[in-house]
Structures are given as structure tokens and as C-alpha cells.
Amino acid sequence: MFQIIHCDLKPENIMLKEQNKSGIKMIDFGSSTFVDERMYTYIQSRFYRAPEIMLGIPYDCAIDMWSFGCIVAELYVGYPIFPGESENDQMCRIIEMIGVPTKDVMAISERKSKFFKYNESI
């Protein structure tokens, strides 16, 4: 069985199979990759981008679940839950809602200095 990461789930990439029916399908697999062949580091549309992508942490299918959760919340409330105007703003909005990444996450982040002043001795 293939394990594929879509890498760009957003409302525009989820379509109805048939008009007036509830079946859906995902489209636009242009950024997708197999789990064991990740090639891109800058992926996902900003409002739906997982924190591990912004932090430069190795990713897996969980980034698609993050995007899916953002889409479901958006369908419920009527607007994006993390409508960041930039990647820094996006990270601030995520931190405001779910908190600062753990020390373990920060230890493996390749891009933490883009968002945080971080002292590893703390």
C-alpha cells in the first residue's frame, strides 16, 4: 500500500464527486510525495501549513491531518482559523491557540531562529 502525503490540502483541492451528493475527492497532487521520498521543504498553503513545515522538522502524513483539521474548523466557523499574513504571523496565531513548541521540537527545528530567540541552555 502506498503512503502518499498530499502536501497541499486546502478547500480548493477538495471537490465533490457528484453535484448534490456528499462524496468528495482530493485533487491537485502536484506537490504530493511518498512518505519515504519527501522532496520538498516549503510546502502547503499558508493558512493550512503545519507547524513542523514552518519549523523545518521532518514531516509525515500528519501534515495533511493538520490541514484537514484547519479545513474542518473553517467549515464550522466560516473563516480560516489561522489566517496569517506572513509565515511569522501564521506561527504567532498557532502559538496563541496551542502554545509554544516543546523543547524536544525546538531541538530538532532547522528554522527556529526565524521565529524565536532561543537559548538551548535553558
C-alpha positions as CSV (number, residue, x, y, z in Angstrom):
1,M,0.0,0.0,0.0
2,F,1.3,3.4,-0.9
3,Q,1.5,6.1,1.7
4,I,1.2,9.5,0.0
5,I,1.5,12.9,1.6
6,H,-0.7,15.4,-0.4
7,C,1.3,18.4,0.9
8,D,-1.3,21.0,-0.2
9,L,-4.7,20.2,1.3
10,K,-6.9,23.3,1.2
11,P,-10.6,23.8,0.4
12,E,-9.7,24.4,-3.3
13,N,-8.2,21.0,-3.6
14,I,-11.3,19.1,-2.2
15,M,-14.0,18.6,-4.7
16,L,-17.5,17.0,-4.7
17,K,-17.6,13.7,-6.7
18,E,-21.2,14.5,-7.8
19,Q,-23.4,17.5,-7.6
20,N,-25.8,17.3,-4.6
21,K,-24.1,14.3,-3.1
22,S,-21.7,14.1,-0.1
23,G,-18.8,12.1,-1.7
24,I,-15.6,14.1,-2.0
25,K,-12.2,13.6,-3.7
26,M,-8.9,15.3,-3.3
27,I,-7.3,16.9,-6.4
28,D,-4.0,18.6,-7.4
29,F,-1.3,16.1,-6.3
30,G,1.4,18.3,-7.9
31,S,3.2,18.8,-4.5
32,S,2.5,15.3,-3.2
33,T,5.2,12.8,-2.3
34,F,5.5,9.3,-1.0
35,V,6.2,9.1,2.8
36,D,9.7,7.7,2.3
37,E,10.6,10.1,-0.5
38,R,10.0,13.6,0.9
39,M,11.5,16.1,-1.5
40,Y,10.1,19.5,-0.7
41,T,10.7,21.6,2.4
42,Y,8.5,24.6,1.5
43,I,5.0,23.1,1.0
44,Q,1.4,23.7,2.0
45,S,-0.6,26.8,1.5
46,R,0.0,29.2,4.5
47,F,-3.4,29.1,6.2
48,Y,-3.2,25.3,6.3
49,R,0.6,24.9,6.8
50,A,1.6,22.6,9.7
51,P,4.0,23.9,12.3
52,E,6.6,21.2,11.5
53,I,6.8,22.6,8.0
54,M,7.4,26.1,9.2
55,L,9.9,24.9,11.8
56,G,11.8,22.7,9.3
57,I,11.1,19.5,11.1
58,P,10.9,16.1,9.3
59,Y,7.2,15.5,8.3
60,D,4.9,12.7,7.5
61,C,1.1,12.3,6.8
62,A,0.3,14.2,9.9
63,I,0.8,17.5,8.0
64,D,-2.2,16.5,5.9
65,M,-4.2,15.8,9.0
66,W,-3.3,19.3,10.3
67,S,-4.5,20.8,7.0
68,F,-7.7,18.8,7.2
69,G,-8.4,19.9,10.8
70,C,-7.9,23.5,9.7
71,I,-10.4,23.0,6.8
72,V,-13.0,21.3,9.1
73,A,-12.7,24.2,11.6
74,E,-13.0,26.7,8.8
75,L,-16.2,25.0,7.5
76,Y,-17.6,25.1,11.0
77,V,-16.8,28.8,11.9
78,G,-16.9,30.2,8.4
79,Y,-13.4,31.6,8.1
80,P,-9.8,30.3,8.3
81,I,-8.7,29.7,11.9
82,F,-5.1,30.7,11.2
83,P,-5.3,33.5,8.6
84,G,-1.6,34.6,8.9
85,E,-0.5,37.4,6.7
86,S,3.1,36.1,6.7
87,E,4.8,32.9,8.0
88,N,5.7,34.8,11.2
89,D,2.1,35.9,11.7
90,Q,1.0,32.4,11.0
91,M,3.3,31.0,13.7
92,C,2.1,33.6,16.2
93,R,-1.5,32.7,15.6
94,I,-0.8,29.0,16.1
95,I,1.2,29.7,19.3
96,E,-1.6,31.8,20.6
97,M,-4.1,29.0,20.2
98,I,-2.0,25.8,21.0
99,G,1.1,27.1,22.8
100,V,4.9,27.3,22.2
101,P,6.6,24.2,20.7
102,T,8.2,21.9,23.3
103,K,12.0,21.8,23.9
104,D,12.2,18.5,22.0
105,V,10.6,20.1,19.0
106,M,12.8,23.1,19.2
107,A,15.9,20.9,19.5
108,I,15.2,19.4,16.0
109,S,13.9,22.5,14.3
110,E,16.1,23.8,11.5
111,R,14.2,27.1,11.3
112,K,13.6,28.0,14.9
113,S,15.7,31.2,14.7
114,K,13.2,32.6,12.1
115,F,10.5,32.7,14.8
116,F,12.2,32.5,18.2
117,K,15.2,33.9,20.1
118,Y,16.2,30.6,21.5
119,N,18.8,29.7,24.1
120,E,19.5,26.0,24.0
121,S,21.0,26.0,27.5
122,I,17.6,26.9,29.1
